[in-house]
Amino acid sequence: MDLQKPPVEPPARPSAQSPEGCLVVAVRLPVRIVVLVLVVPVRMAWDALVVVGRLLRDGALRPFGRGLLWLGKVLVVRPLIGLWRYVVVPVGKALAWLGNVLVVVPVVWLWRYVLAPFGRGVRSALAWVYARVLTPVGRAVHWLVTGVCVGAYTAVAWLVRYLAVVPARWVYEWFLAPIGRAIAWCARGVGWFLGVLVSGIGLVLYWTARVLVVLPALALWRWVLAPVGRFLAVVAREVGQALGHAWRIAGRISRAVGRFLGTLFRWIFVEPVRWVYRTVLTPVGHVVRDAVLRPAAQAARSVSRAARQALATARETARQARADVRRLLFGEPVQREAIARREPSADKTRTLGSSTTALTKD
């Protein structure tokens, strides 16, 4: 008995792409043919421009840019570095030292020994004046001003209350409030009437606009613009797909034409040049190298070696002449006394049975 159930295959999902109609099939083929005919020259011209651009970049622009970079380093960067290192930095250090000696040190001395003691004395005097004179006077003035202000505020508040607030409240309660209620009732009636009038006019305008504008526009959209838009969308989609397809096919055609032209150029120009180089120029170059260049190089090396030996001999002769002249003028140089080394010499090396320290010395 089979205890394992066979895997249940999920039901096939319906295709997300809707079936194409006859209109799409009828539009696709001529559009792709026309687009392919138009795109192939453009793609071949584009590939030719790309090849020319790469050759121009690798053969002209990049070496020219490297030359400009080297020229900029030689003419601008290195002079600026030398100017900064050997002119600006020393001058700046000298100016900083002069500023420190002529400005900072005098100012610090003036602040420390003149202004700071004077400021401390002035601060002590002002503190004494504030504590002993200004504070009592300020307290007395504050007490006097506070009393006068409280009395004046109380009198003014009493006058304002009984001359302005009480009469104004009486006028508001017995005159203004009833008149305002009457005006509000009239305004509510007028607002209700205007609301009813505006609602009627709005309803009439709504149905008029619906019948004269909305329904015709809806019919125009549904029966004219929507089908035309769908047709234009199908045409635009097919044109886009045809452009992509034609661009890929044109790329393959351009690649094939490029390979054919490259092969033709190789068989017409490169292979003959290679054959001439391998068959003619290389043996001639070997002969020239073995018969002319190597003997010339060996002769140049021999001449250079002889010149170096002659220069070394001349330098040694000049050194001996200078030593003889120095010896004649100043005498023999003083020989330094030999200093006894701490370590034993090679013939008296240290062993396990002997030692040079004071504690283990025999």
C-alpha positions as CSV (number, residue, x, y, z in Angstrom):
1,M,0.0,0.0,0.0
2,D,1.4,3.3,-1.1
3,L,1.3,5.7,1.9
4,Q,2.7,8.7,0.1
5,K,0.4,10.6,-2.1
6,P,1.5,11.7,-5.5
7,P,2.2,15.5,-5.7
8,V,-0.7,17.4,-6.9
9,E,0.1,19.6,-9.8
10,P,-1.2,23.1,-9.5
11,P,-3.7,24.2,-12.1
12,A,-2.3,26.0,-15.0
13,R,-2.8,29.7,-14.7
14,P,-4.4,31.5,-17.6
15,S,-2.0,33.5,-19.7
16,A,-1.7,37.1,-18.5
17,Q,-1.4,38.3,-22.1
18,S,-4.8,38.6,-23.8
19,P,-5.1,37.0,-27.2
20,E,-4.1,39.3,-30.0
21,G,-6.7,40.4,-32.5
22,C,-6.6,40.7,-36.2
23,L,-5.9,44.4,-36.0
24,V,-2.7,43.8,-34.0
25,V,-1.5,41.1,-36.5
26,A,-2.3,43.3,-39.5
27,V,-0.5,46.3,-38.0
28,R,2.6,44.4,-36.8
29,L,4.1,43.0,-40.0
30,P,4.2,46.2,-42.1
31,V,5.3,48.3,-39.2
32,R,8.2,46.0,-38.5
33,I,9.3,45.9,-42.1
34,V,9.2,49.7,-42.4
35,V,11.0,50.2,-39.1
36,L,13.7,47.7,-40.0
37,V,14.4,49.4,-43.3
38,L,14.7,52.8,-41.5
39,V,16.7,51.5,-38.5
40,V,19.4,49.4,-40.3
41,P,21.3,52.5,-41.8
42,V,20.9,54.3,-38.5
43,R,22.4,51.4,-36.5
44,M,25.2,50.9,-38.9
45,A,26.1,54.6,-38.8
46,W,25.9,54.4,-35.0
47,D,28.3,51.4,-34.8
48,A,30.7,53.2,-37.2
49,L,30.6,56.3,-35.0
50,V,31.2,54.1,-31.9
51,V,34.3,52.5,-33.6
52,V,35.6,55.9,-34.8
53,G,35.1,57.3,-31.3
54,R,36.9,54.4,-29.6
55,L,39.9,54.8,-32.1
56,L,39.9,58.5,-31.5
57,R,39.8,58.1,-27.8
58,D,42.5,55.4,-27.6
59,G,44.8,56.9,-30.3
60,A,44.5,60.6,-29.8
61,L,42.5,61.9,-26.8
62,R,44.0,59.6,-24.2
63,P,47.7,60.3,-25.1
64,F,46.9,64.0,-25.5
65,G,45.3,64.0,-22.1
66,R,48.3,62.3,-20.5
67,G,50.6,64.8,-22.2
68,L,48.5,67.7,-20.8
69,L,48.5,66.1,-17.4
70,W,52.3,65.7,-17.5
71,L,52.7,69.2,-18.8
72,G,50.4,70.5,-16.0
73,K,52.4,68.7,-13.4
74,V,55.7,70.1,-14.7
75,L,54.6,73.7,-15.4
76,V,52.0,74.2,-12.6
77,V,52.0,71.6,-9.8
78,R,55.8,71.3,-9.2
79,P,56.4,75.1,-9.3
80,L,53.5,75.6,-6.9
81,I,54.9,72.9,-4.6
82,G,58.3,74.4,-4.7
83,L,56.9,77.9,-4.1
84,W,54.9,76.6,-1.2
85,R,57.7,74.5,0.3
86,Y,60.6,76.9,-0.1
87,V,59.0,80.4,-0.1
88,V,55.5,80.5,1.5
89,V,56.3,78.1,4.4
90,P,59.6,79.8,5.5
91,V,58.1,83.3,5.0
92,G,55.0,82.2,7.0
93,K,57.2,80.9,9.8
94,A,59.2,84.0,9.9
95,L,56.1,86.2,10.0
96,A,54.6,84.0,12.7
97,W,57.8,84.4,14.7
98,L,57.9,88.2,14.2
99,G,54.2,88.4,15.1
100,N,54.8,86.4,18.3
101,V,57.8,88.5,19.3
102,L,56.4,92.0,18.3
103,V,52.7,91.6,19.0
104,V,51.8,88.6,21.2
105,V,54.5,88.9,23.8
106,P,54.0,92.7,24.4
107,V,50.2,92.3,24.5
108,V,50.4,89.4,27.0
109,W,52.9,91.4,29.1
110,L,50.6,94.5,29.0
111,W,47.5,92.4,29.9
112,R,49.3,90.5,32.7
113,Y,51.1,93.3,34.4
114,V,49.0,96.4,33.6
115,L,45.5,95.8,32.4
116,A,44.6,92.9,34.7
117,P,45.7,94.7,38.0
118,F,44.0,97.9,36.9
119,G,40.8,95.9,36.1
120,R,40.9,94.2,39.4
121,G,41.2,97.5,41.2
122,V,38.3,99.1,39.2
123,R,36.1,96.0,39.8
124,S,36.8,96.3,43.6
125,A,35.9,100.0,43.6
126,L,32.7,99.5,41.6
127,A,31.7,96.6,43.8
128,W,32.1,98.8,46.9
129,V,30.1,101.7,45.3
130,Y,27.4,99.3,44.3
131,A,27.1,97.6,47.7
132,R,27.5,100.8,49.9
133,V,25.8,103.5,47.7
134,L,23.7,102.3,44.8
135,T,21.9,99.4,46.6
136,P,20.4,101.5,49.5
137,V,19.5,104.3,47.1
138,G,17.8,101.8,44.7
139,R,15.8,100.2,47.5
140,A,14.5,103.6,48.7
141,V,13.6,104.6,45.2
142,H,11.9,101.3,44.6
143,W,9.8,101.6,47.9
144,L,8.8,105.2,46.9
145,V,7.9,104.3,43.3
146,T,6.0,101.2,44.4
147,G,3.8,103.2,46.9
148,V,3.0,105.9,44.4
149,C,2.2,103.4,41.6
150,V,-0.1,101.3,43.9
151,G,-2.1,104.4,45.0
152,A,-2.4,105.7,41.4
153,Y,-3.5,102.3,40.1
154,T,-6.2,102.0,42.8
155,A,-7.6,105.5,42.1
156,V,-7.6,105.0,38.3
157,A,-9.2,101.6,38.6
158,W,-12.0,103.0,40.8
159,L,-12.6,105.9,38.3
160,V,-12.6,103.5,35.3
161,R,-15.0,101.1,37.0
162,Y,-17.7,103.7,37.9
163,L,-17.2,106.1,35.0
164,A,-16.9,103.6,32.1
165,V,-17.5,99.9,32.9
166,V,-20.8,100.3,34.8
167,P,-22.4,102.6,32.2
168,A,-21.2,100.5,29.3
169,R,-22.6,97.3,30.9
170,W,-26.0,99.0,31.4
171,V,-26.1,100.3,27.8
172,Y,-25.2,96.8,26.5
173,E,-27.9,94.9,28.5
174,W,-30.8,97.4,27.8
175,F,-30.0,98.7,24.3
176,L,-27.4,96.8,22.3
177,A,-28.4,93.2,23.1
178,P,-32.1,93.5,22.1
179,I,-31.1,95.4,18.9
180,G,-28.5,92.7,18.1
181,R,-31.1,89.9,18.6
182,A,-33.5,91.6,16.2
183,I,-30.9,92.0,13.6
184,A,-29.8,88.4,13.9
185,W,-33.4,87.1,13.5
186,C,-33.8,89.2,10.3
187,A,-30.4,88.0,9.0
188,R,-31.4,84.3,9.5
189,G,-34.7,84.9,7.6
190,V,-32.8,86.6,4.7
191,G,-30.2,83.8,4.7
192,W,-32.9,81.1,4.5
193,F,-34.6,82.9,1.6
194,L,-31.3,83.3,-0.2
195,G,-30.4,79.6,0.4
196,V,-33.6,78.4,-1.1
197,L,-33.1,80.7,-4.1
198,V,-29.5,79.6,-4.7
199,S,-30.5,75.9,-4.4
200,G,-33.2,76.3,-7.0
201,I,-30.8,78.1,-9.4
202,G,-28.1,75.5,-8.8
203,L,-30.4,72.6,-9.5
204,V,-31.5,74.2,-12.8
205,L,-27.9,74.9,-13.8
206,Y,-26.9,71.3,-12.8
207,W,-29.5,69.7,-15.0
208,T,-28.8,72.1,-17.9
209,A,-25.0,71.4,-17.8
210,R,-25.6,67.7,-17.5
211,V,-27.9,67.6,-20.5
212,L,-26.0,70.0,-22.7
213,V,-22.3,69.2,-21.7
214,V,-21.8,66.1,-19.6
215,L,-23.9,63.6,-21.6
216,P,-22.5,64.7,-25.0
217,A,-18.9,64.6,-23.7
218,L,-19.5,61.2,-22.2
219,A,-20.8,59.9,-25.5
220,L,-17.9,61.4,-27.3
221,W,-15.4,59.8,-24.9
222,R,-17.1,56.4,-25.0
223,W,-17.8,56.0,-28.7
224,V,-15.1,58.2,-30.4
225,L,-12.1,59.0,-28.2
226,A,-11.7,55.7,-26.4
227,P,-11.6,53.5,-29.6
228,V,-9.3,56.0,-31.3
229,G,-7.0,56.0,-28.2
230,R,-7.0,52.2,-28.1
231,F,-6.0,52.1,-31.7
232,L,-3.3,54.6,-31.2
233,A,-2.0,52.7,-28.2
234,V,-1.9,49.5,-30.2
235,V,0.0,51.3,-33.0
236,A,2.4,52.9,-30.5
237,R,3.1,49.6,-28.7
238,E,3.7,47.8,-32.0
239,V,6.0,50.7,-33.2
240,G,8.0,50.4,-29.9
241,Q,8.3,46.7,-30.1
242,A,9.2,47.0,-33.8
243,L,11.9,49.5,-33.0
244,G,13.5,47.2,-30.4
245,H,13.3,44.2,-32.7
246,A,14.7,46.2,-35.6
247,W,17.5,47.6,-33.5
248,R,18.6,44.2,-32.4
249,I,18.4,42.8,-36.0
250,A,20.3,45.9,-37.3
251,G,22.9,45.3,-34.6
252,R,23.5,41.7,-35.9
253,I,23.6,42.9,-39.5
254,S,26.0,45.7,-38.5
255,R,28.2,43.2,-36.6
256,A,28.3,40.9,-39.6
257,V,29.2,43.8,-42.0
258,G,31.9,44.9,-39.5
259,R,33.3,41.4,-39.3
260,F,33.3,41.2,-43.1
261,L,35.1,44.5,-43.4
262,G,37.6,43.6,-40.7
263,T,38.3,40.3,-42.4
264,L,38.7,42.0,-45.7
265,F,41.0,44.7,-44.2
266,R,43.1,41.9,-42.5
267,W,43.5,39.9,-45.7
268,I,44.3,43.0,-47.8
269,F,46.5,45.0,-45.5
270,V,47.4,43.3,-42.2
271,E,48.4,39.9,-43.5
272,P,50.7,41.4,-46.3
273,V,52.3,43.7,-43.7
274,R,52.7,40.8,-41.3
275,W,54.3,38.7,-44.0
276,V,56.7,41.5,-45.0
277,Y,57.6,42.0,-41.3
278,R,58.1,38.3,-40.6
279,T,59.8,37.4,-43.9
280,V,61.8,40.5,-44.8
281,L,62.2,42.9,-41.9
282,T,62.8,40.4,-39.1
283,P,65.8,38.7,-40.8
284,V,67.2,42.1,-41.8
285,G,66.8,43.3,-38.3
286,H,68.5,40.2,-36.9
287,V,71.4,40.7,-39.3
288,V,71.7,44.4,-38.4
289,R,71.5,43.5,-34.7
290,D,74.2,40.8,-34.9
291,A,76.5,42.6,-37.3
292,V,76.1,46.3,-36.3
293,L,74.3,46.9,-33.1
294,R,75.9,44.3,-30.8
295,P,79.5,45.1,-31.8
296,A,78.7,48.8,-31.4
297,A,77.2,48.2,-28.0
298,Q,80.3,46.1,-26.9
299,A,82.6,48.8,-28.2
300,A,80.6,51.4,-26.3
301,R,80.7,49.3,-23.1
302,S,84.5,48.9,-23.5
303,V,85.0,52.6,-24.0
304,S,82.7,53.3,-21.0
305,R,84.6,50.8,-18.9
306,A,88.0,52.3,-19.9
307,A,86.7,55.8,-19.1
308,R,85.4,54.7,-15.7
309,Q,88.8,53.1,-14.9
310,A,90.6,56.3,-16.1
311,L,88.3,58.4,-13.9
312,A,88.8,56.2,-10.9
313,T,92.6,56.3,-11.4
314,A,92.5,60.1,-11.7
315,R,90.3,60.4,-8.6
316,E,92.8,58.2,-6.6
317,T,95.8,60.2,-7.9
318,A,94.1,63.5,-6.9
319,R,93.2,62.0,-3.5
320,Q,96.8,61.0,-2.9
321,A,98.1,64.4,-4.1
322,R,95.7,66.2,-1.6
323,A,96.9,63.9,1.2
324,D,100.5,64.7,0.4
325,V,99.9,68.4,0.3
326,R,98.0,68.2,3.6
327,R,100.8,66.2,5.1
328,L,103.4,68.8,3.9
329,L,101.4,71.8,5.2
330,F,100.0,70.5,8.5
331,G,102.1,67.4,9.3
332,E,101.1,63.9,10.1
333,P,97.5,63.6,11.6
334,V,97.3,62.8,15.3
335,Q,96.5,59.2,15.9
336,R,93.7,58.5,18.3
337,E,94.5,56.4,21.4
338,A,93.0,52.9,21.4
339,I,90.2,52.5,24.0
340,A,90.2,49.3,26.0
341,R,87.1,47.3,25.0
342,R,84.8,45.8,27.6
343,E,84.5,42.5,25.8
344,P,87.6,40.2,25.6
345,S,89.3,39.9,22.3
346,A,89.0,37.0,19.9
347,D,92.0,35.2,21.3
348,K,90.6,35.6,24.9
349,T,87.0,34.7,24.6
350,R,84.7,34.3,27.6
351,T,84.1,30.7,28.8
352,L,82.0,29.1,31.5
353,G,85.0,28.8,33.8
354,S,86.1,32.4,33.6
355,S,84.4,35.8,33.9
356,T,85.3,39.5,33.7
357,T,82.8,40.7,36.3
358,A,84.0,41.7,39.8
359,L,81.8,39.1,41.6
360,T,82.9,36.0,39.8
361,K,86.5,37.1,39.0
362,D,89.1,34.6,40.0
